[in-house]
Amino acid sequence: MTSDKSQWPVLKGKATSFDIAYLAGVSQSTVSRALRDSPAVNQETKDKIFAIAKQLNYKVDKNASNLRKQRSGTLALLLFEDPTVDESQINPFFLSMLGSITRACSQRGHDLLVSFQQLSNDWHADYEDSKKADGIILLGYGDYKDYEEKLDTLLAQQTHFVCWGAEVLNHPEVTIRSNNLEGGKLAGQHLLSLGRRRFAFIGNASAGSPEFFDRYQGMLKAIAEAGIDESQVAQLDAISTEQAGFDAIMQLHAQGKTFDALFCASDLIAIGAMRALQKLGKRIPDDVAVVGFDDIPVASFSSPALTTIAQNTSLAGEMLVVNLLRLINHEQVALTEIEPKIVVRQSCGAQN
């Protein structure tokens, strides 16, 4: 059989790998291996096959190729339900990250499968094992201890997955995270720069909520450098909702706690806390300066506009996708920690 194109038959319709095999005088399986650049095919045969494929304007069927490689070309994004004031059950912080994850997948030729997963669901066995997705991105898994067993299962099954969240000792999963310790320190330093000395913190401050705990520890580090002892700080646990922030302030008030600087572990907590402070007749920032964390869109529209520690959700979404694809391809992961910045607004005295 010759590969002289002057003797090739005229093909009707789209060329297939069988056409290439016929013209190259090899089997269809040899064509498939050659087009994947398999070392099982010698270079001379590869060159012939590539030349014929080019002349026929042959395009690899991506879906068929993925099936042969047992790749779906899809990544799964699992969002864990959060209590919200509306029916979305999505923490607003993750909405902007969802957009950047979708863009990053599209730019790399991957589809994105988005799903809610509740704590009771057997989500750890649903995706990569059933070939629905090549890997998993986990967002918003909240209290780490609630999900620790399932994360252990993912690791044991050698599932490709990445998380947005704090790095946890003795847990080797890949996390993309904000530098929460530095963010907390920025908040503490800014409040100190306003002359505030009596601090309060609202947010879970335990190992089970490592992101909030790091933010708390960062603030403590800043005020310790200013000579303020940890024992002087009023602290109450709270989940990331406006109602939790409101309730925490009312509880601190009932306990007779006084403070002129309030750092909240999330913007949602801070917005609820400001509402409670205003109900109690406190002026913001005159009586109490308030700092949140996340820089969700509503932070700039709250009354007063909220000073907050901003996390780069665009870069975060990009790095979640990049590192998951690197894990899938058995490559070394890239940047995992993102530096936060403070955005100063009216709740700390900035002008409009």
HELIX and SHEET records of a PDB file:
HELIX    1   1 LYS A    5  GLN A    7  5                                   3    
HELIX    2   2 SER A   17  ALA A   24  1                                   8    
HELIX    3   3 GLN A   28  LEU A   35  1                                   8    
HELIX    4   4 GLN A   43  GLN A   55  1                                  13    
HELIX    5   5 LYS A   62  ARG A   68  1                                   7    
HELIX    6   6 PRO A   92  GLN A  107  1                                  16    
HELIX    7   7 TRP A  123  ALA A  125  5                                   3    
HELIX    8   8 TYR A  144  ALA A  156  1                                  13    
HELIX    9   9 ASN A  180  SER A  193  1                                  14    
HELIX   10  10 PRO A  210  GLU A  225  1                                  16    
HELIX   11  11 GLU A  230  GLN A  232  5                                   3    
HELIX   12  12 GLU A  242  ALA A  254  1                                  13    
HELIX   13  13 ASP A  267  LYS A  279  1                                  13    
HELIX   14  14 PRO A  297  SER A  300  5                                   4    
HELIX   15  15 THR A  313  ILE A  328  1                                  16    
HELIX   16  16 GLN A  346  CYS A  348  5                                   3    
SHEET    1   A 6 ASP A 111  GLN A 117  0                                        
SHEET    2   A 6 THR A  74  PHE A  80  1                                        
SHEET    3   A 6 GLY A 135  LEU A 139  1                                        
SHEET    4   A 6 PHE A 161  TRP A 164  1                                        
SHEET    5   A 6 VAL A 174  SER A 178  1                                        
SHEET    6   A 6 GLU A 337  ILE A 338  1                                        
SHEET    1   B 6 ALA A 234  LEU A 236  0                                        
SHEET    2   B 6 PHE A 199  ILE A 202  1                                        
SHEET    3   B 6 ALA A 261  CYS A 264  1                                        
SHEET    4   B 6 ALA A 289  ASP A 294  1                                        
SHEET    5   B 6 THR A 307  ALA A 310  1                                        
SHEET    6   B 6 LYS A 341  VAL A 343 -1                                        
END                                                                             
